[in-house]
C-alpha cells in the first residue's frame, strides 16, 4: 500500500491520561482510537494486525478439529435464566428491551448459546465429541475501563467449546488446547506462563490462565523458582512455598491473555444436555471452554515488543512485512522505488511504500519506528549507485546494503 493513500495520521502528542506503553503507541501510531470509554475503533493499521492475530488463532483452532460458527450478540433472557446467571453474573449484563418490551442481553460470553445448539443435536454417544469456536464481539459491563485495549467494555474474543462423553475425554482435549495456546502465543512473539487460576463467574472444576509478565499487569501470580509452577494469587494468597516441590514462590505482575476452563457437567445438567450411552443410559455431556481476547493480545504484544521509539511487531502479526521509504523525490529514485514496490508485492511481500512528498526523510524515519514494521528498506541516489538498498530490521540497529536483484530472496529469509 502507498502510504500517501493510507488512512493513518501519526501523533506527536497524546493525552496525559494515557499511561501504558501499548495504549500510548497504538494511539500515537493511529492503530486505534477511542470512541467512548472502554470502546475502541480499529483503524486500517490496527485492523491489519487484528486480522493477522485472528488468522493465527483460526489456524490453530482448525488444527484441533474445531468447527467455526458465529453466534448472535443479542441473547435471550430465558437462556440466561436456565443457568441462573441473568441477575448473578459479574460484571452484570448489559440489558435492554426491544420494542415489544422483551428483555435481551448483550452477550459477554456464550455458554448458554453453545449448549442450546448442542442439546438440539446431541441424542446419542455417536453424536460426540465435537468442538465449536467463534471469533466475535463481546460486551462486559466493566466498572472501570483502563489501559487501552487491556480492559475494555466491548472487545473481540475467540471462544472455543468442546462437548465430550466424559471427564477423561474432556481432560485430553483440555491438554490439547493448552498446547495449541502455547503455539498461538509463540507465533505472536510471546513467551507465556500457564497459571492455575480461579474459575470465577464462568465456573467449572479447573481453570488456567495464560500470562505474560509485565509490570503494568493487573494480575499477580506466584511463580516457583524451582519447578516453574505458577498460580494466580486470587486462588492462593500469602503462600511462601510451592505446593508441588516446596520451592520458594516469587510474586510477579502479569497480563492475562487467555483463559481456559474445564466446565464438566455444570451447564449440561442445568440445561438438559444429555446423551444416551451404549447401554441406553442417559448421561450429561462433559464440557470445556477456552477464550482469547484479540485486542488484549494485541496490546500484550506491544507491551513486550517496543523500544523508546515505538512498536517492534513480530513478523507474523505485523501490519506489513516491509516499510519501503523513498528519501529523495527525484527521477531515478522515484522510478526505481516504484519498480521495487511492484516487484515486492508480486513476490507476495506486503509492503507499506512511503511515497509521501510532504514529509522529510527524518519524519518518515520517525513514523517508521513508531509503526514498527519488521523491515525498513531505504532507497536513495546513494544506494542506487551501488544497485542496492539500505535494509534495517526494526529489532536491531545494524544497517545492511542489499543488492536490489537479491532483495526478494533476502527478505524471505528474514524472520
Protein Blocks (a to p, Z undefined) as FASTA:
>chain_A
ZZklpccdddfbdcfklmbfklmmmmmnomaccfbehiacddfklmmmmmmmmmmmmmmm
mmnopacddddfbdcfklmmmnopmmmcccdddddddfkopacdddfbfklmmmmmmmmm
mmbfklpccddddddddddddfbdgehjmocfbdcddddddddfblmlmmmmmmmmmmmm
mmmmmmnopacddddddekjnopjbdcddddddfkbcbdcdddfklopacdfklpghiab
dfklopacdddddddfbdcddekjmmmmmnopacddfkopacddddddddddfklmmmmm
mmmnccfkbccddfklgfbfbdcddfbdcfklmmmmmmmmmmmmmnopacdddfbfkbcf
klmmmmmmmnopabacdddfklmmnopacdddfkbmbdcdddfklmmmmmmmpZZ
